[in-house]
């Protein structure tokens, strides 16, 4: 076989190896992410002062004074222009202020949101809800700078139960990222890329809506909500 033919054979072998590696990687990727689009909400295309299109203000244990959720201009927002925030809030105690994405339905998910605490005497900060059936049934992960902690809860029939907690020091004036990965019954919660809580819970196993959550009189800004639909846990032997 001539030198030219040997060179061609060598090139074909290298290409075949690279193709095999890529296929293997893609196969792994596809097993991780289930079919369905990756969704992101930056709120930049919504009018300032409006409730974001497709989102609904609701409450758990409401007192008839829904918090003033609205899109706000924020040059410091992670998306670069706008965020959604509670800019007025007369609630207290165990009232939970929710902004729910109406046309969403997720079970196994990887969710991220950027959060910035603005104000609140009784409570500050906030976080995500997911697998929500309605305003009284859902999971929560929230950061509270007044308590220096990140916590995961489940709310069932309007009653909140703590599933996990972690102490964390974070700048109250800065944006922070809350991340949730929920596969089947396993929940992992992170703040700024640090995995802090891992729990197992089977209260809600069906798909549900996602949303944003703030307790009592908290005033909080949110940006860059992103959701990826995940596959379930591997089957056992």
C-alpha positions as CSV (number, residue, x, y, z in Angstrom):
1,X,0.0,0.0,0.0
2,X,1.4,3.4,-1.0
3,X,2.1,6.2,1.4
4,X,-0.9,8.2,0.1
5,X,-3.2,5.3,0.8
6,X,-1.8,4.8,4.2
7,X,-2.4,8.5,5.0
8,X,-6.0,8.2,3.8
9,X,-6.6,5.1,6.0
10,X,-5.2,7.0,9.0
11,X,-7.4,10.0,8.4
12,X,-10.5,7.7,8.2
13,X,-9.6,6.0,11.4
14,X,-9.2,9.3,13.3
15,X,-12.6,10.5,11.9
16,X,-14.2,7.2,13.0
17,X,-12.8,7.6,16.5
18,X,-14.0,11.2,16.8
19,X,-17.5,10.3,15.5
20,X,-17.7,7.5,18.0
21,X,-16.8,9.8,20.9
22,X,-19.3,12.5,19.7
23,X,-22.1,9.9,19.4
24,X,-21.3,8.6,22.9
25,X,-21.4,12.1,24.3
26,X,-24.7,13.0,22.6
27,X,-26.2,9.8,23.8
28,X,-25.2,10.7,27.4
29,X,-26.7,14.2,26.9
30,X,-29.9,12.8,25.5
31,X,-30.3,10.4,28.5
32,X,-29.9,13.4,30.8
33,X,-32.3,15.9,29.2
34,X,-35.7,14.6,28.3
35,X,-37.6,15.8,25.2
36,X,-39.1,19.3,25.6
37,X,-37.8,22.8,25.1
38,X,-35.5,24.7,27.3
39,X,-37.4,27.7,28.6
40,X,-36.0,31.1,29.8
41,X,-37.8,34.2,31.2
42,X,-35.7,37.4,31.3
43,X,-38.7,39.8,31.4
44,X,-36.8,42.2,29.1
45,X,-39.6,42.2,26.5
46,X,-42.3,43.1,29.0
47,X,-43.4,46.7,29.7
48,X,-42.1,48.2,32.9
49,X,-45.0,48.4,35.5
50,X,-46.9,45.4,34.0
51,X,-47.3,41.9,35.3
52,X,-45.3,39.6,32.9
53,X,-47.3,38.0,30.2
54,X,-48.2,34.4,31.1
55,X,-47.6,34.9,34.8
56,X,-50.3,35.3,37.5
57,X,-50.3,36.8,40.9
58,X,-51.7,34.4,43.6
59,X,-51.3,34.0,47.3
60,X,-51.1,31.3,50.0
61,X,-53.1,32.4,53.1
62,X,-53.8,35.8,51.4
63,X,-55.4,38.7,53.3
64,X,-56.9,40.4,50.4
65,X,-53.9,42.6,49.7
66,X,-51.9,40.9,46.9
67,X,-48.3,42.1,46.6
68,X,-47.4,44.5,43.8
69,X,-45.6,42.2,41.4
70,X,-44.4,44.1,38.3
71,X,-41.7,44.3,35.7
72,X,-39.1,47.0,36.7
73,X,-36.2,48.6,34.9
74,X,-32.9,47.5,36.4
75,X,-29.6,48.2,34.7
76,X,-27.9,46.0,37.2
77,X,-30.2,43.0,36.4
78,X,-28.4,39.9,35.2
79,X,-30.3,40.0,31.9
80,X,-29.1,43.6,31.4
81,X,-32.3,45.6,31.3
82,X,-35.3,44.5,33.4
83,X,-36.4,42.2,36.2
84,X,-39.6,41.3,37.9
85,X,-40.1,42.4,41.5
86,X,-42.4,43.0,44.4
87,X,-42.4,46.8,44.8
88,X,-45.2,47.1,47.3
89,X,-46.2,44.6,50.0
90,X,-48.5,45.1,52.9
91,X,-48.6,41.4,53.9
92,X,-47.4,39.9,57.2
93,X,-47.1,36.5,59.0
94,X,-47.7,33.4,57.0
95,X,-49.0,35.0,53.8
96,X,-46.9,33.7,50.9
97,X,-46.8,36.0,47.8
98,X,-46.6,34.0,44.5
99,X,-46.1,34.8,40.9
100,X,-47.0,31.6,39.0
101,X,-46.1,30.8,35.4
102,X,-49.5,29.7,34.1
103,X,-48.7,27.6,31.1
104,X,-46.0,25.4,32.6
105,X,-46.0,21.8,33.6
106,X,-42.8,20.1,34.8
107,X,-41.9,17.0,36.8
108,X,-38.2,16.3,36.7
109,X,-36.5,19.7,36.3
110,X,-33.4,21.7,36.6
111,X,-34.5,25.3,37.6
112,X,-32.4,28.4,38.1
113,X,-33.3,32.0,39.1
114,X,-31.4,35.1,40.1
115,X,-32.7,36.7,43.3
116,X,-32.0,40.1,44.9
117,X,-33.4,41.2,48.3
118,X,-34.7,44.7,48.2
119,X,-36.6,45.3,51.5
120,X,-38.7,43.8,54.2
121,X,-38.8,44.2,58.0
122,X,-40.3,40.8,58.8
123,X,-38.9,38.8,55.9
124,X,-36.5,39.3,53.0
125,X,-35.3,37.3,50.0
126,X,-37.4,34.6,48.3
127,X,-37.1,31.9,45.8
128,X,-38.7,29.3,43.5
129,X,-41.7,27.1,43.6
130,X,-42.2,24.0,41.4
131,X,-44.6,21.0,40.9
132,X,-47.3,23.5,42.0
133,X,-50.8,22.2,41.7
134,X,-52.3,25.5,42.9
135,X,-51.6,28.3,45.4
136,X,-51.8,25.9,48.3
137,X,-49.7,22.9,47.0
138,X,-46.1,23.1,45.9
139,X,-42.4,22.8,46.7
140,X,-40.3,25.9,47.7
141,X,-36.6,26.7,47.8
142,X,-35.9,30.1,49.3
143,X,-33.0,32.2,50.5
144,X,-33.5,34.5,53.5
145,X,-30.7,37.1,54.2
146,X,-32.3,38.0,57.5
147,X,-31.8,34.4,58.7
148,X,-28.6,33.7,56.7
149,X,-30.1,30.5,55.4
150,X,-31.3,28.5,52.4
151,X,-34.3,26.3,53.0
152,X,-36.4,23.8,51.1
153,X,-40.1,23.3,52.1
154,X,-43.2,21.6,50.9
155,X,-46.6,23.3,51.1
156,X,-49.6,21.0,51.2
157,X,-53.1,22.3,51.6
158,X,-51.6,25.6,52.6
159,X,-49.5,24.2,55.4
160,X,-45.7,24.6,55.1
161,X,-43.3,21.8,56.2
162,X,-39.5,22.2,56.3
163,X,-37.6,19.5,54.4
164,X,-34.0,20.9,54.6
165,X,-32.0,23.9,55.7
166,X,-28.4,25.2,55.4
167,X,-26.7,28.2,56.9
168,X,-25.2,30.5,54.4
169,X,-23.7,34.1,54.4
170,X,-24.4,36.1,51.3
171,X,-24.3,39.8,50.4
172,X,-27.8,41.2,50.9
173,X,-27.3,43.9,48.3
174,X,-26.1,41.5,45.5
175,X,-27.8,39.2,43.0
176,X,-27.7,35.5,43.9
177,X,-28.5,32.3,42.0
178,X,-30.8,29.7,43.4
179,X,-30.7,26.3,41.6
180,X,-33.0,23.3,42.1
181,X,-32.6,19.9,40.6
182,X,-35.6,17.6,41.2
183,X,-35.6,14.0,39.8
184,X,-38.4,11.8,40.9
185,X,-38.2,12.2,44.8
186,X,-34.7,13.6,45.1
187,X,-34.2,17.4,45.5
188,X,-30.9,19.2,45.4
189,X,-30.8,22.9,46.2
190,X,-27.8,25.2,45.6
191,X,-27.0,28.8,46.2
192,X,-24.4,30.5,43.9
193,X,-23.3,27.1,42.6
194,X,-22.8,25.5,46.0
195,X,-24.9,22.4,46.7
196,X,-26.2,23.0,50.2
197,X,-29.3,20.8,50.6
198,X,-30.2,17.3,49.4
199,X,-33.5,15.7,50.5
200,X,-35.9,13.0,49.4
201,X,-39.7,13.7,49.4
202,X,-42.7,12.1,47.7
203,X,-45.4,14.5,48.6
204,X,-45.9,15.7,45.0
205,X,-44.9,13.2,42.3
206,X,-47.0,14.7,39.4
207,X,-45.9,17.5,37.1
208,X,-46.9,21.0,38.1
209,X,-46.3,24.7,37.5
210,X,-43.2,26.8,38.4
211,X,-43.2,30.2,40.0
212,X,-41.6,32.8,42.3
213,X,-42.2,33.0,46.0
214,X,-41.7,35.7,48.7
215,X,-43.0,35.6,52.3
216,X,-44.8,38.2,54.4
217,X,-43.6,41.8,53.7
218,X,-40.6,40.9,51.6
219,X,-39.8,43.0,48.5
220,X,-37.6,41.1,46.1
221,X,-36.4,41.2,42.5
222,X,-36.0,38.1,40.2
223,X,-34.4,37.6,36.8
224,X,-33.4,35.0,34.3
225,X,-35.7,32.1,35.3
226,X,-34.6,29.1,33.4
227,X,-36.0,25.5,33.3
228,X,-34.7,22.3,31.7
229,X,-36.8,19.2,31.6
230,X,-34.8,16.2,33.0
231,X,-35.2,12.5,32.6
232,X,-36.0,10.4,35.6
233,X,-33.6,8.4,37.8
234,X,-32.1,5.2,36.2
235,X,-34.2,2.1,36.8
236,X,-32.9,-0.2,39.5
237,X,-31.6,-3.8,38.9
